[in-house]
Amino acid sequence: MSNLPAELKYSKEHEWVRVEGNKAYIGITDFAQSELGDIVFVELPEVGDEIAQNSTFGTVESVKTVSDLYAPVSGTILEVNETLADSPEKVNESPYGDGWMLVVEMKDPGELDTLLTAAQYAEIIKG
């Protein structure tokens, strides 16, 4: 079974969210990176951009495929993980750590209630 930290929230599109106050750290799950294979490129938005829940905010490209990234929450981008431009493999090596993608100031923290717990997400990826 994939590594699923219990303190995170998950989307059906395989993103995770770590909440710190009104900030949401966003990345892709361990399951997603293992399905994608070796990640060679990550395209992310700019600081200051607005993202809306369930809309695409970028892409992740692996040796196998290109996948859209979907925003688990709405808000304004405060930070983008610039190290991924030169080291996209960090997403494979540390999806919940150094491989984080965005920090967003949440517009509506209530959106977190639409996300999945680790146990609920585990059920989806088991299927």
C-alpha positions, 0 to 999 in steps of 0.5 A: 500500500502506498504511503498515506500520511493520516494528517493530510487530505486527499483528492480523487485526482491524487493530490494531497493537501497539508493545512497550516492555518489558512495555507494549503501545501499541495502536491501529488500522492505517493500512489500518483508518482508511482503510477506515473513513473520517472517524472521528467518535468513539472509545469506549475503556475506563477506566484500570485495566480488564482486557482479554483478547486477542481480546475487544472493548475499545471502538468506533470510529465513522466517518461510514460505520460503527461498528466494534468494537476487539479487544484484540491482547494481554491485560492491565491498561490503564495509559493511555488516549489522552484526546485522542481524546475531543475529537479523534477525527480524530487516528486518521485523521491519525496512526494510529501516532502521536498516534492511539494508543488504549491502553497496556496492561501485558501479562499474557502477552507470549507472546501477541505470538507470535500476532500478525502481522509487517508482511509477514504483515499486508500479505498479509492486507490485499492479499487 
